[in-house]
Amino acid sequence: MILTPESDLSLSAIHCAFHLDQKELAMKDRLTELEIKTSLNEDLLEELNRTVYRQQQQIDLLQEQMRLLYQQIKDNAEPDENTSLRDEIPPHY
């Protein structure tokens, strides 16, 4: 094959086209990789949101239980004004 200026230009064009195709493929691969990572991050965020929601429900329930227990302790700790000390003497006296 004899190289002429026209054939040299043609080889240069093929080389540039090949180089651009490689860049385009690399960009497409990178884009695909970023889309996959984004999708995985969205799934993770959704799962974390569900976890936080469930934990907040548990915290709310525990707070209500604590409030009720505190009220029971408070109610039992207050002396009944209708009772006398004589009512508190054990029956064997």
C-alpha positions in Angstrom: 0.0 0.0 0.0 1.4 3.3 -1.0 0.7 6.2 1.4 -0.5 9.3 -0.2 -1.7 12.6 1.4 -5.3 11.5 0.9 -4.7 8.1 2.5 -2.8 9.7 5.4 -5.7 12.0 6.0 -8.1 9.0 5.9 -6.0 7.1 8.5 -5.9 10.2 10.7 -9.7 10.5 10.5 -10.1 6.8 11.3 -7.8 7.3 14.3 -9.8 10.3 15.5 -13.1 8.5 15.1 -11.7 5.5 17.0 -10.4 7.8 19.7 -13.8 9.6 20.0 -15.6 6.2 20.1 -13.4 5.1 23.0 -14.1 8.4 24.8 -17.8 8.0 24.1 -17.8 4.5 25.4 -15.9 5.6 28.5 -18.5 8.3 29.2 -21.4 5.9 28.7 -19.7 3.5 31.1 -19.2 6.3 33.6 -22.8 7.4 33.2 -24.1 3.9 33.7 -21.9 3.5 36.8 -23.3 6.8 38.3 -26.9 5.8 37.5 -26.3 2.5 39.4 -24.8 4.2 42.4 -27.6 6.7 42.4 -30.2 4.0 42.4 -28.5 2.1 45.2 -28.2 5.3 47.2 -31.9 6.0 46.7 -32.8 2.5 47.9 -30.5 3.0 50.9 -32.1 6.3 51.7 -35.6 4.8 51.5 -34.6 2.0 53.9 -33.0 4.4 56.3 -36.1 6.6 56.3 -38.2 3.5 57.1 -35.9 2.7 59.9 -36.0 6.2 61.4 -39.8 6.2 61.1 -40.1 2.8 63.0 -37.6 4.0 65.6 -39.6 7.2 66.2 -42.8 5.1 66.6 -40.9 3.0 69.2 -39.7 6.2 71.0 -43.2 7.6 71.1 -44.6 4.4 72.5 -41.8 4.2 75.2 -42.4 7.9 76.1 -46.1 7.2 76.6 -45.3 4.1 78.7 -42.9 6.2 80.8 -45.5 8.9 81.3 -48.1 6.3 82.4 -45.6 4.7 84.8 -44.6 8.0 86.2 -48.2 8.9 86.8 -48.8 5.5 88.5 -45.8 6.1 90.8 -47.0 9.6 91.6 -50.5 8.4 92.3 -49.3 5.6 94.6 -46.8 7.9 96.4 -49.3 10.5 97.4 -50.9 9.6 100.8 -54.6 9.3 100.8 -56.0 12.0 103.0 -59.0 9.8 104.1 -56.7 7.3 105.8 -55.3 7.6 109.3 -52.2 6.2 110.8 -54.4 3.7 112.7 -55.3 2.2 109.3 -51.6 1.6 108.6 -51.0 -0.5 111.8 -50.5 -4.1 110.9 -53.5 -6.3 111.9 -51.5 -8.3 114.4 -51.3 -5.4 116.9 
